[in-house]
Amino acid sequence: MSKESKKLEYVWISGRHLLETEKGAVWDLQGIFYTKEEAMASCRDKTYWVGKVKFGVSFPHEAVEWGEEDFLYFEDFDKKGS
């Protein structure tokens, strides 16, 4: 592992919301980025979102709520995105 990758604490992912089911949301991963701005630039319409994820940490098996500062829907980019 390089020195730069050891310094990396978070990555930003972009995803596309496909549909809602009784078990939760169905979405596709669209990309993984170093910055929020790069992730936001990959989004094409209001079905996209970006989220901040801690690098090298596993999520629990149960559903996890993301904090407001760590998750944005495309429609909210102008409000709190950049």
N, C-alpha and C positions, 0 to 999 in steps of 0.2 A: 504494500500500500504506500503510495507516495505521500510526501509531507502535505501537499495540498488537499488530498482526500481525507487525511486525518483531521484537518481543520474544519471540514464541512460538517456542520451541525444539523442543518435542515435542507430539504429540497422542496420545491414546489411542483405539484403535479396538476395536470389539467385533465378533465374528464368530460364526458358528454352524457347527460341524463337521458336515458332511453324511455323508461316507463316506470310506473309505480305499481307494485303488486301488494298483496296482503302480507307478504313477508318483508317488504321494503323496496328500496329503489334498485333498478337495474341500470347500470352505467358501463361505459367503455372508457378505459384509460386512453388518453390522447397523447400524453407526453410527460417527461420528467425534466425539470429545469433547475438551474442554479438560483434564479431570481423570480420574484412574483411577476415582474414586468415581462419576462420571457414567457412565462406560463400564460399570462393574460393575452399576449400577442398571438398565441396559438389558437385562441378561441374564435369561433366563426359566427355563432348566433346565441340566442338566449337559452339554448339547451346545454351550454357549456358552463363549467365552473372551474375554479382553481382551489387548491388546498395546500397548506403547509404541513409537511410530514417530517418528523425527527428521523434523521438518517441512522440506519443500523439498529432500529428498535422495532420489535414485533408488536403488533396490536393484539389485544385480548380477543378471544373467540366471540364474545358477545358484541353486540352493536355498540359503537362509540359515538358520542355527540362531539362534533368539532366546535371549537370556540369561534365566536364572531370574527376575531382578528385573524384566525387561521383558515377561514373558508369564505369564499365569495362566489355567488352566482354571477354570470355574465351581466345580467340586468343591474347588478349592484356596483359594477366597476366604477362608474362615474361618481357614485355616492361616497364610497370609501376605498376604492381600489388603488389609485396611484398616489 
